[in-house]
Amino acid sequence: MKREFLRGLGLEEETVQKVIDEHHDSLREYKDKAEKAESLQEQLDTANAELSNRDEQITELQSKVGDNEELKQELQDYKDKNAEYDERLKELQLNNAIKLSVAKDANDADDILAFIKKDALELQEDGTVKGLDEAVKSLKESKPYLFAEEKPTGRTPFEGDSSTGGITQDQFNNMTVSEREDLFESNRKLYDQLLENQN
């Protein structure tokens, strides 16, 4: 409201001032409300922006959760494969330990593997197989043809001159230290005789 308009109505200056002041007071209430409305609009805009941002985050999180499910499945697949690999590795280690244990007695270690009951066997940390001795003993009794005949062990006697106990001078000269020690312990007289002939 303009002062000139009020003056044009024939109002005195004091009255014009009162009307202007009253008008400003009434406008202040609307101005305050307008400022509040503007502040509320700003808050609403900020809230909408945050809400939109959170919607994007939720969408991103949902996408990651989906990826996470895929990763979980992939991890589970790897765990399953590792468990399967561990089982195969244990079986291979058990088979090798069995083969090594029976190699000297069996005609063919693979044949032993085919007949031996592995369920009762357990591979120990030191590489030995718990229960193997009993299983092999049982298998020797039930299927002896799988095993080689036991051959007598020991040193083959030397053939040679009977005057030197069957050992020739050449044989003595070619003996290893260990063989000479054996002869020394078993027949000191013959050892001394052959040693003297060597010089």
KAQUIGI-V351773 format. One line per field, one symbol per residue. ss: DSSP state (~ for helix, > for strand, _ for the rest). A space follows every 50 residues. Layout:
ss = ???
This chain:
ss = __~~~~~~____~~~~~~~~~~~~~~~~~~~~~~~~~~~~~~~~~~~~~~ ~~~~~~~~~~~~~~~~~~~~~~~~~~~~~~~~~~~~~~~~~~~~~~~~~~ ~~___>__~~~~~~~__~~~_>>_____>>_~~~~~~~~~~~_~~~>___ ___________~~~____~~~~~___~~~~~~~~~~_~~~~~~~~~~~_
